[in-house]
């Protein structure tokens, strides 16, 4: 059995999110038996409907600029990411060059051995 605080928390969450099946069943059972929580949940639903019906207003230009600016990663983070990408490329290129060099050494050794035996 839910206590009132938990029922009110679930009722608030149910406005914006789907509850788990067991939570929905518990909430429905509590609301059926508790007029106070039923009234609370009804008030939440009315408020949500009223807010959804209101026209959306654009944010003031200075607020929109600040949100956009703050949402971008700092240059420091971009620089670290770029440096990591360059490092990965350098390691891959050096690894390939070393492999080609070693392959050439092995091939030359095999040719010398074949010429000495042949």
C-alpha positions as CSV (number, residue, x, y, z in Angstrom):
1,X,0.0,0.0,0.0
2,X,1.3,3.4,-0.9
3,X,1.7,6.2,1.5
4,X,0.4,9.6,0.5
5,X,3.8,11.1,-0.3
6,X,4.7,8.3,-2.7
7,X,1.3,8.4,-4.3
8,X,1.6,12.1,-4.9
9,X,5.1,11.6,-6.3
10,X,3.8,8.9,-8.7
11,X,0.9,11.1,-9.7
12,X,3.3,13.9,-10.6
13,X,5.6,11.6,-12.5
14,X,2.6,10.1,-14.4
15,X,1.9,13.6,-15.9
16,X,5.0,13.5,-18.1
17,X,6.1,9.8,-18.1
18,X,4.7,6.4,-18.4
19,X,4.8,4.6,-15.1
20,X,5.9,1.0,-14.7
21,X,2.9,-1.4,-14.7
22,X,3.2,-2.2,-11.0
23,X,3.5,1.5,-10.1
24,X,0.5,2.4,-12.2
25,X,-1.5,-0.3,-10.5
26,X,-0.4,0.8,-7.0
27,X,-1.2,4.5,-7.8
28,X,-4.7,3.6,-9.3
29,X,-5.5,1.5,-6.2
30,X,-4.4,4.3,-3.9
31,X,-6.3,7.0,-5.8
32,X,-9.5,4.8,-5.8
33,X,-9.4,4.7,-2.0
34,X,-7.9,8.1,-1.1
35,X,-10.0,11.3,-1.9
36,X,-7.2,13.6,-0.9
37,X,-4.6,12.1,-3.3
38,X,-7.3,11.8,-6.0
39,X,-7.9,15.5,-5.7
40,X,-4.2,16.2,-5.7
41,X,-3.7,14.1,-8.9
42,X,-6.7,15.8,-10.5
43,X,-5.2,19.2,-9.8
44,X,-1.9,18.1,-11.4
45,X,-3.8,17.0,-14.5
46,X,-5.7,20.2,-14.7
47,X,-2.5,22.3,-14.3
48,X,-0.8,20.2,-17.0
49,X,-3.8,20.7,-19.4
50,X,-3.8,24.4,-18.8
51,X,-0.1,24.7,-19.4
52,X,-0.3,22.7,-22.6
53,X,-3.1,24.9,-23.9
54,X,-1.2,28.1,-23.4
55,X,0.5,29.6,-26.5
56,X,4.2,29.1,-26.5
57,X,6.2,32.3,-26.3
58,X,9.7,32.7,-27.7
59,X,12.5,33.2,-25.3
60,X,13.9,36.8,-25.2
61,X,16.8,37.1,-27.6
62,X,19.5,37.5,-24.9
63,X,18.2,34.4,-23.1
64,X,18.2,32.4,-26.3
65,X,21.8,33.5,-27.1
66,X,23.0,32.6,-23.6
67,X,21.4,29.1,-23.8
68,X,23.0,28.5,-27.2
69,X,26.4,29.7,-26.0
70,X,26.3,27.6,-22.9
71,X,25.2,24.5,-24.7
72,X,28.3,24.5,-26.9
73,X,31.3,22.6,-25.5
74,X,34.2,24.8,-24.4
75,X,37.1,25.2,-26.7
76,X,39.2,23.3,-24.3
77,X,37.1,20.2,-24.7
78,X,37.2,20.5,-28.5
79,X,41.0,20.9,-28.5
80,X,41.4,17.8,-26.4
81,X,39.1,15.9,-28.7
82,X,41.0,17.1,-31.8
83,X,44.4,16.2,-30.1
84,X,43.2,12.7,-29.3
85,X,42.0,12.2,-32.9
86,X,45.4,13.4,-34.3
87,X,47.2,11.1,-31.8
88,X,45.2,8.1,-33.0
89,X,45.9,8.9,-36.7
90,X,49.7,9.3,-35.9
91,X,49.8,6.0,-34.1
92,X,48.1,4.3,-36.9
93,X,50.4,5.8,-39.6
94,X,53.6,5.0,-37.6
95,X,52.4,1.4,-36.9
96,X,51.7,0.9,-40.6
97,X,55.2,2.3,-41.5
98,X,56.9,0.0,-39.0
99,X,55.0,-3.0,-40.3
100,X,56.0,-2.2,-43.9
101,X,59.6,-1.7,-42.9
102,X,59.7,-5.0,-41.0
103,X,58.0,-6.8,-43.9
104,X,60.8,-5.4,-46.2
105,X,63.5,-6.6,-43.9
106,X,62.1,-10.1,-43.7
107,X,61.6,-10.2,-47.5
108,X,65.3,-9.1,-48.1
109,X,66.5,-11.7,-45.6
110,X,64.5,-14.4,-47.4
111,X,66.1,-13.3,-50.7
112,X,69.6,-13.5,-49.4
113,X,69.0,-16.9,-47.8
114,X,67.5,-18.2,-51.1
115,X,70.5,-16.8,-53.1
116,X,73.0,-18.4,-50.7
117,X,71.3,-21.7,-51.0
118,X,70.6,-21.6,-54.6
